[in-house]
Amino acid sequence: MLLIIGAGVGGLAVLAVIGVLLVNVVGPRLLAPPQTPSVALPQKSEESGGTTPMEQRRKEFLISLALIAPWLLDEDINWSAATKTCEDIKQGKSEEQAIEAAQERFTDVDAEQAKKIVAEIKTWCAA
C-alpha cells in the first residue's frame, strides 16, 4: 500500500516538474507571434540613383527563391549557390547535373524545387 502511495506521489512530482518546464520554457515560444520571412531588397545604387542590372537580377531571383522554398532566407549563401549554379550552366553542364548540384547547394530542397531554382537562374544567367 505504501509503495502505491509513494509511486503516486513520485508521479505527481514528475508531472509538476514537466508542467513547470512547459509553462516557463516552451509556453512563451508557442505564444510568440510567428516570424514572417522577409527578403531584403537591394539598396539603390548611390551613383545612378537606381538599381543596377545585377542588383535587379539578384532581387528578382531572391523573390522567386522565397516563393519556391521560403526557408532559404540567407541571401549571401543563396546568391553564392545561385552564382555557382550559373557557372555550371555556362560551363555547359547538363540540365540534370545542374539540378543535382543545385539540390546539394540549396538547403533542404527536393529535385522538383531544384529544377525550378535552376529555371529561375537560367532567366538571368545568360544575360
N, C-alpha and C positions, 0 to 999 in steps of 0.2 A: 504494500500500500504506500509506504514511504517512497519507494522507488518511482511509483507512478506520479506522485505529487512532485517529486524532485525533477522528473523529466518534463512535467508540465510547466513548472516554474522556469526551468532552463530554456525551454522552447519559447516561452513568452519573452524572456530576456533577449534571446536571439532576434525575435521578431521586432522588439523595441529598438534594438541597435540598427537593424535593417531599415526600419521606418525613419529613424533619425537621419540616416545617411541619405535615404531617398528624398526627404524633405529639404535637407540642407545642401546636398551636393547636386543631385540630379534635377530636383524641382526647379531651381532657378534657370537651368538650361532649357527645360521644357517650356517654361513660361516666357522666355525671352523671345522677342519678335524675330522672325526669320530674317537672315541677311539676304538681301537681293543681290544677285551677281551684277556686276557692272563692268562695262568695257570702257576704259578711259579712251577718249578720242584724242588724236594727236593735236598738239597746240599749233596755232597758226605760226607760220614762219615769220620771223620779225623783219626780214629783209624785204619780202614781197608783199606782206600783209595778208597772204592766203596760204593754203596748204600746198605743199609740193606734191608732184605726182606720186612720189614714193610714200609720203605720209597718207595720201588719199588711198593708195592701194593697201597700205597697212590697216587703215581704219576699216575699209570695206571687208578685208579678209577677216579681221578680228570680230567684226559683227557677224559675218557668215559663220565663223567658227563657233561663236557663242550660241548660234541657232542650231548647229549640228551637235555640239557637245558642250552644254552650258558649264560643266565643271572645269573646263580648261580656261582658267582665269589668269594665269601668269603670262602676261603679254610678251615679255622678253624671251621666255623659254619657247612659247608657241611661235613667235616670229622667227626665232632661230631654227626651229624644226621646219617651219614653212620654207625658209631660205634654203636649207639643206635639201628639202624635197624638190624645190625649184632647180637646184643644181643637178639632182638626179635626172629630172626631166630634160634639162639642157644637154646632159651627157648622153642622152639617147637611151636611157634605161627603159625597159618595157613598162607598160601600164601596171602589170602585175607586180613587178619589182618595186615600182614607186609606191603602190598601195601597201605592200608588205612593209616597206621602210617607214612609211607614214604611220602605219599601225604601231610600229615599235617606238617611233619618236613622240607621238601624241599619247598622253596618259589615258589608259583605260578606254580606248576606242575599239569598236569591233570592225570587221572588214568592210561592212557597208558604210559606216561613218568615215573610215579611212578613204574609201572610194570617193565620197562626197568632198572630203577635205582636199584630196588630190585634184578633183574637178575645179574646186574654188581656186586652188593655187595656179592651175593652168590658165585661168582667166587673166591673171596679171603677170605670170612668169615669162611669157614670151614677149611681153611688151618692153 
